[in-house]
Every structure is written in structure tokens, then in C-alpha cells.
Amino acid sequence: AGTHAGTRTDTHCPYCAFQCGMTLVREDACGEVRYTVAARDFPTNRGGLCRKGWTAADLLSAPDRLTTPLMRDSKDGPLRPASWNEALDRITDAIGRTQREHGPAAVGIFGGGGLTNEKSYMLGKFARVALRTPNIDYNGRFCMASAAAAGMKAFGIDRGLPFPLEDIGRAEVILLVGGNPAESLPVMMQYFEEQKRRGGRLIVVDPRVTPTAALADLHLQITPGTDAALGNALLNSVIRQGYLDLDFIGLRTVGFEQVRRTVGSYWPDRGERITGVPADRINEAARMLGTAGTAMVLTARGPEQQSTGVDNVLSFINLALALGKVGKPFCGFGTLTGQGNGQGGREHGQKADQLPGYRKLDNPEHRAHAASVWGVEEASLPGPGLSACELLAALGREEPGKPGIRVLLVMASNIAVSAPDVAQVRQGLRALDLLVVSDMFLSETAGMADVVLPIAQWAEEEGTMTNLEGRVQLRRRAKPAPDGVRTDLQVIKALADRLGRGAHFTDDAREAFGELRRASSGGLADYSGITWERVAAEDGVFWPCPDEAAGPAGTPRLFLDRFPTPDGRARFSPVGHRPPDEEPDQHYPLYLTTGRVLSQYQSGAQTRRVPALLEAEPEAFVEIHPGMARSFGIRNGDRVRLVTRRGDAVVKARLVTTIRMDTLFVPFHWGGAGCANLLTNAALDPVSRIPEFKVCAVRLEAA
Ligand code: SF4
């Protein structure tokens, strides 16, 4: 690795949770420096990259890169260039004034699942030690908070895949619920293809015939918002057909009898009435799972991003446990993480209720451990704060007894596009005393800020990322950041210095990782045995890894002997069907669901700046079944207006026979008039506080 002419640097893709290994090649030609991506034989992606990965180097030469801080002198004034000192002074002056007048909690932080482990850790510490505010949360709350809560409840731990990716290729049957890795984690498809080559079978649950569902042996085209009913009906059928693994249930779980009683009323005909999936398909899926020697159940954002998200996931965990297909090689329950550091980002303290190592802010022992590592009094640490949507709802809004958030720092999130019911969120952002956004580009959120801080991007700094299987891996620096740009860690440290707490902070990623290891020691997500050198030398190390002398890879497979619950057994949880917050009615007669496309990522703040990706998917669209489109006189390519109780969006109609007649699909990667989140519902799951991106009621009109 290095940064000289013609050098190659082994690193990882800047985008999704697969975190494919790639090599960045620096070429000097005719006095110009150019970076290109080359394949790297990393164990997870095995040399493969999707089109986002192959074009990632374009981000390094994007013409609208920010290289100087920007400031707005008045709310209506334009952004103008500013010095770092001016920008940082403006921020800390506003923080000091606001906290003196309104208390520490009036300053909030919104982080991101794309931040490295070191940044996630330092941002959480910054909130609790430098700002002493409880109000920090992040965009992972939008993503898979429900799967995390369900995993904690059932297994005592939340690691997206508790087994290595290679196990997927060897499972006889896989049930994939509400995931479309062919577009969201494209390189992962090689494992599903391997599984098929070995004679395995794939069952996909999705309201659409996605590119992933098209490969399935059995597709269950579910009505949006009915996942728990399907999970229960599948388990009902498993019981009726005699496929329970009673030995496993007796030896390794608790709580099955209550679940047996609950699912007793979800016979497949009733399942069909609720979910729209024919009873014979439910029975066939149960038979495929029940007769397999090895099987996996995987969920993704489909069942998770709902106001019933935790129950939905638990219904499928119940199914996997009842089949005895957890904690054995080539078996298991897993959830497909989406964001680049979606796994690591939720382990080290940028969640409202959490301390590093998956410790809890409301646990006195956990607080004492964090305080001792941080060198502060335990009593000085704030308690749990507002979860993401509740934090956004408090922007600029004061209620009796609630001061609201008046200053917000945003890092690695484009909430003006990605938050549900985004018109409300934008109103909150405008009402703030001060909005600070650090970003590489003038994203939609940065464009609304009072202060914008230009920061280094993925190949310009080093750090660790934890992929979807819990493998901690190293992102190497391939080039210097442009002049005028700082790293997020430097920003955090500079702000802490000005707030008089700088002695507690470092802007060196390796030092931050060393501190993270101590802070996570003894926690569920224990990184204490993972050294920087091991991560670099061993192509990643799986957490938990409490011992430097532990095996070379850490812990790839969890639950083989016991579950990390007090009695070592997994928990069944009885859950019933609860309808989504909104169902179609005479005013809004269709379901709306949202999701991803292959050529864009997240809010598109990066991928919309890559010419090949923008050309492939230039704007938002809505998928409509031709039968439904005909009844509205809509033709392919027409502009249509979608209206929900939150607002309306204008997008291009894409007529497809691959979607249910009663459902519309809009991808969420764009701002502007086609922003999907102008439509979505911020109704929250009561446990995980995840919002309901995946289902609401919508009306279709000609634009
Ligand atoms: Fe990057 Fe994900 Fe594509 Fe791999 S699958 S190249 S990590 S976007």
C-alpha cells in the first residue's frame, strides 16, 4: 500500500454493508493523477464488485467537492466561504449559548451508519462527555433497529449474520423475507447462486417480483404490512405437518408452548386471507423448510421497516427456532445489514440508549465502565435520549416540559432526503437556531445548514468498518484529502478543544480504535482482542473477540454451544398480526412501499455524483401494475402524482407486471419533487422506534 505513482492500495468499497474488498490504483499520466478501481481477492466478495464499486473512484474527482467551510450570516442569506476558525467558533458559541439558556439537551447530534467504528465511538463520546447531551441518535434507527431489538430479545445479542457468509452457499433451503440483495447487496448474490448450484432452494417473500425473487424457487407475493401473519402461518403449517425439532426446542429454547398457542389460530387459510399468499404456497414453503437438513431464515428491510417491525422479525425467529435451524453450521437466522458500517455503527455508542460494546446507558455497571474508560464521573453522563424520529420531531419545537432541540450537528446523514415524512423534518431543520452539517458534498441537508464543514472521504483516511457478518476490517488511506478538508475525527476533536474537553479526545484513528477496544471490553460487541495489526493482516476479524490470543478469525459462528442469554437458551416470543398504521381506504386506495435500485445508494448524495450511475438511474419513478395504470389512463413514462396524508411527489410511471395490483413502489434515492419520503409515514414501532417506510396508504393521480 502507498500513495506514490503507480501504487495500489488495498481497501474497501465506500458503500454498502458487504464492504467489498477492492484495490485503488493511482496512475500518473501527462502530469495528471487519476484513481481507478481494480479487483481484489478479498474473502467475502472474492474479487467481485457491483457497478457502484467499480465506479467508486469517481467520487474522488467529483467536481463539486467541498474544500472550504461554508457559513450563512442570516437564515435567509446565502452560504459563503469561511475559515475553519470562524466556522468552529460559530458552532461552539451557539452550543455554549444554547446550553446556558436551555440546558445541555437542547443540542442534538444525528450520526450515520456509514461512519467508521472510530468515528461512531468518538461521536457518542462527544455527545456524552463534551456536550453532556442525551440527544444523539443516527440513521441506523431508520434501517434495522427492529431486527437489532428482536435479535437481542431472542438471542441475547445483535449481530446481523451470526454465521459467515460462506454458510449461505451451503444451506439447503433459504427463506429470504423482504430483501432484494440483487440490487441492495449485489455481490452477495454469488452466495445464493452457489447455494442453487449445490442444489439448494430459495424462497423469497416480497410484494414485488424483484430481481432476487425472480431467482426463487418459490415466491410468496405478500400484501405489504402482513409479515407477522405470514411468519405465524408458516409456523402453524410447520407444526401441522410435523416438522418441529422437539429436541432442539426442549434443550436450547424457552417459551415455545405460548408461541404454539398463539400460532394455533394462524392456519394457512387464515394466513392467506391476511397476507394474500395462497395457503398452498404457505404449506409448500413450510414443507421445503421442514424437510431440509440445513436451512436459513433471513430478514431485511421489508418486514423490519414497519411499526410492527420487532414483532415481524420475532415471528420469523420463532420459525427458525421451531425448525431447530439456529446455532448449527449452514443454518441460522440472520438479517441483511444495509449501510456500509450498519453493524459497527450500532455497537459503539451513537444510539440514543447505548454505550460502547453494546452496553446500555440505563445500566449503572455499564455507565461506570464507560465513565472509567473516559476518565469522567459516572454521574456526569446523561441518560438515554430521544430516538432518531423523536429527535427530528423535536427540532426547533418547544413544548411544556420539553425544551426541544435548538442546535443540531449532522454527520454522515442526508436527513432532508432520507427521513420519513421529510417535509416535517425540513420544517424542523429550518426552525433550528443553528444547523451544522459535515459532508463531502453540498447534499440536500448541507444545503439547508447554517454551517457546512468539508470533510475527508473514504479513501482519504483510515478506519475500521464492520461488515454484515460482524467482520471488522480495515479501510486504508489511498490518497491525501484535498487542501482545506478535515476528517470527522479532527472536527470532533477541534470542537471538544473549544468546549474545554479536548483532553478526552483524539483525532488519530488508531488511538481511537485502541480506546474503543478498552471501552467495548467485556461488552456484547467485544473488540478488545482485535488489534489494528490483526485486522490488517488477517482480512478482518469477527467480533466478539475478547482475547488477542483467540483464534485467527475471532468468532465467525455464534450460538454453537449456547446463546448469550442468562440461561444460555434462545427465547420464543408470541406475536400476533397487527395491521400497519395506515391501510388503504376510499381516499388513499393503494399501498405504497419504498426501496432501493441497483445504481443508487441511500439518499444518493454520493451515487448521484457518479456519471455512470446517474445515467443508469437518473430520477425517481413509481412501479405500477399495467392493470392498475389502465384504470387511471396512465401510460409508461407518464408523469404521475402520488398523494399520501403527508404530502405528494411527482415521478415517472414505470409499468411492470412484477408488482401486486394494489401496490406502488418508489425508490428513495432522490430529493426534489420525486422524493419518496415526502410520502412515507413516521409511525414508530413501539419497541425499536423504527419508522414505517415500507407501508402506507397512497392515491395515484395524473400529474
Ligand atoms: Fe460496494 Fe456493496 Fe457493490 Fe460491494 S456490493 S461493490 S460493497 S456497493
Residues whose N, C-alpha, C, O or C-beta is under 5 A from the ligand:
A	BS01	SF4	C13 Y15 C16 F18 Q19 C20 L49 C50 K52 G53 L185 P186 V187
